Amino acid sequence: MKKYIFMVAFILIIGEIFCFGAFNLTNGRNHPELEWKEIESEHLRIVYSTALKEIAMESIVIGEASYESLSKSYRVKPDKKFNIYISDQDKIANGASVFDHYIFVYVNQNDFMRFFSGNDNFLRKVISHEMSHHFLFYATSDWLTRYLPLVTAGKYPRDLNEGFAQFYSGEPWGINRGDKYLRNAVYSNDLGYESGKVGSSGLVYGKGFSMVRYLFTFYGEEKIAEWFSYRDKKTKLFEFKKGFKKVFEKDFSEFEEEWRRYIYTYYYGKAYQLKQDNGDNFQNTLNDFSKFKTDFYSFSNLKFQPNNQVLFTGKKDKNQQYFDFMIGEINPDSLLKKRIHFKSLKTIIHRKISIYSMDRKSENVVYACFSRQKYSSLIPTIFKYNIANEKTKEVTTGNFPQIMDNGSIIFQIIDLAGNYLREIDKNGNIQTLISYPKNNYIANISLNLHQNKLAVSLFNEHNKFITKIYDLSSMSEIYSNETEFCITEFFWEKDDTVFLFSESKNQDPILVKLDLKDDSLIEYQSPLFGFYPAKISLQNDSLKVQVLAEMNRKKLLIGEISLSEKKTKLSKIDAPNFYSKWINAKYSHPINYKNKKVEMSEPIKYNSLMNTKFRMLLLLPLPESLLGSTIFSEALGKHFVVASVNIPYESNKHLMYNISYINKCFTPTITLSNSQYEIYSGIYDHKLYYHKVREISSIMTFPNLINKTFWSFIYGIESNYCDYKIDDQEYKYFENNYELTASAFSRLSYNLPYLNSKIHPIRNLSFGTKITKSLDFLSNDMNFEKMNIETDLSFAPFYSFSTNSFLKTINFRNIAYYEKIFGNYSIQTSPGIGNEAVLNFNGIGFSGRHFLRGYEKSEYENLNTILGDEIILIQNEVWLKLSDNLNFKINWQNPLIAVKYLGVGFWIDYTKINQKNISSEINTYGGETKTNIEIFGVSTIHKMGTAYNFDHKKIGFYYNVSIPIDLNI
């Protein structure tokens, strides 16, 4: 039992480690080239790279205004300054709050216009949102928070956590941050969400935002504040459900059902009113949508091209965790038959691509996607794909590419100085076409059919949405108009007619026709569901539109709708009514940052070492020992320290500890560790023997620089000092010794993302090697070299051509490990097999030696240690997936334990150990089950089965747990 208790405690520590490594513990973006500064105000400290000084000053003004508002909303005044770190090296719309310790924000990105609602700029949105998370955590903290912040954060369901951050930060209810996800969930009658499930991420925000607005509308701000301040009289802890019932006089589950009925009434009432408002001729209700059948399960983008060609991103299987960006042809007759037939399909790249274009000669396709570059930054990069030879090449850094018939590409690029439209010709020469102010953002650009006009969707310095059209030959402006909403797509019907598509007006998609000849705008009636046009055809005063429609939470469907001109500006469904009250809910304390005066300090150099702070202390009493862990970290990830200790209650037992330090101040990540632990040695005269190990190691790991989808490659060097002590000298098999070694290692891996592919791979390849040399001067006269090679190959033979979900995932796997040692070495260094602890990493137990399945039955029936100078292990397995999610949970607001994947496998293992002229072979086979269990949010793999030898004699039952992560600490 103590092994299992220790395992749970260890997993809890791992969960805390990853929470505090949020900025760049695992993503490799250490950016040693940047110099960091800091400025302070009354309540905030902003840490920034030197190039971002102006953004830092704007951030501190927004932050102070947000602080003033949020302290009133949450009724708390934190007793410490908030730390906000800003970076522009990743160029993605993102930010996060790590408990109440720090916030980080990525700036100078461009895509937020396509995903957020409202007309506040990105800094205002993200800083206020993340500070709201800070305030909620602070408002619900208690005495346990200092020791287990992860548990405190887990008391609140994730959807409500996001909902409060959206509402109190002043976000309006809109289609992109709530409505389309919640509406779709209601019409699909599926309000649940799971990690990795399509639409789940958006629904987390939409559901929580709606619940908070409903709570605020019908129960009031005072009740919410009273709920935040509730503490249990006995434990003095914040209790989510108990506090809710005390304040609102009903169980939270009763409130959820009350909210659910209200929301269903609102959305189905809206559907009924829309039908009545438009009479019998309206063809775009849920029941009237004309669907097309295809061979693809789902799409994320689709555009019809000239010459019956089509570009799209899609996937053929609901469990496929990646999209294929494809080009092909479409049979026009298949549109009439409602069965779309794609032919001559070619896969351009395995990646979800939303921005792309093709020239009119159908020779080249250009697209933009995020790609790893120098220092592992993520930046938008433009690629060109030649259709004839199926070759792809990188063109330049930028976004929103439009390719011309002469091979030139028009694109957008953003930097600290401004936002630009540029052109790069086929020889690589770049010229700037238009320069916008740096606080302008571009949502999309589009060339007309004859490539003499360029349309631009802009968010300007006055926080207004502007549509501009330029004459391409002179770049003179021929049209400019302000819109209430962000235009995300342009569809050119003729050179003087363009359709403007938006996703954010009155919670509905909207399509407007712009005629440049008479400067007229005609709006078309929006359907009930969300849609994305793929092709638009004029039919008198109506439109025939092929679309991707959000008719189902799990996928976008291809279909066809007919849109008529909108006759009135305000229909019945737009009018306020009782069931839309929550839509118009206004938070009580607006965030006013414009013209706000904030006193701030002069910039000073940021000292990463001095900002390495205490984060957590965990003490857990186990049956035979006290387990403790603590974390010190610096928010940029420059310094990270984790220390764990296991103190036995009996004085004759060994103290075990580990202290690890990670440094990311340089290009390689440097890891230093000092550990003391026990290794199982063997059995002698019916007695178990262990030897104590003191280990000091240093590792330098270089980041992944491979630019290919789903591939990764790391390499590094390591030095290691080990001191081995055996307590009882009666056991002569092992001897006291010490050694100093140096190693070089590398690992190349590929994994095709399929549901649970880290546990049940479909296409997987891993190759790792390590070469170790002893350093004679500090190795007790040890002089040896050691080499090991490990390969892991998985293959699902029916995946590509079977439509049966069971057959598709039948998996064959081969794992091979080879290790050889030469020279004069200590016996502890020898490769071999030994006792297997319950918990291990990548098939190797805490002993550092491999285990054999089935040889652990009881304490005194373990397979004795077998060592040699060479070991060969070959494992052949076949796996069947029984369930992707068993959906069993033990909840405390968020799941404490969630049982998901379940599979069964049959295996045959071959093990051979050579010691000079003596060989030992062990051949076994058996069957096992494999289950994925998330404990405190950390994924663990549990295997249990029965092993037999080749004489069909049962060896024993075994149980094993592994954590499929590389800690690198």
PyMOL commands that set and color helices and strands:
alter all, ss='L'
color gray80, all
select helices_A, chain A and resi 2-20+50-74+111-114+122-139+149-153+158-168+175-187+200-219+221-228+240-248+252-281+332-336+374-376+572-574+578-584+776-778+805-808+827-829
alter helices_A, ss='H'
color red, helices_A
select strands_A, chain A and resi 36-40+44-49+82-87+95-98+102-106+290-291+298-304+309-315+324-330+342-350+356-358+364-372+378-386+391-397+399-403+409-414+419-424+430-436+441-447+453-459+465-471+476-483+487-494+497-505+508-515+520-524+530-539+542-552+555-564+604-605+613-621+625-633+639-648+656-663+669-684+687-702+711-726+737-751+763-774+783-795+811-824+832-833+839-841+844-845+866-867+870-883+888-891+895-915+918-935+938-949+954-962
alter strands_A, ss='S'
color yellow, strands_A
deselect
rebuild
show_as cartoon
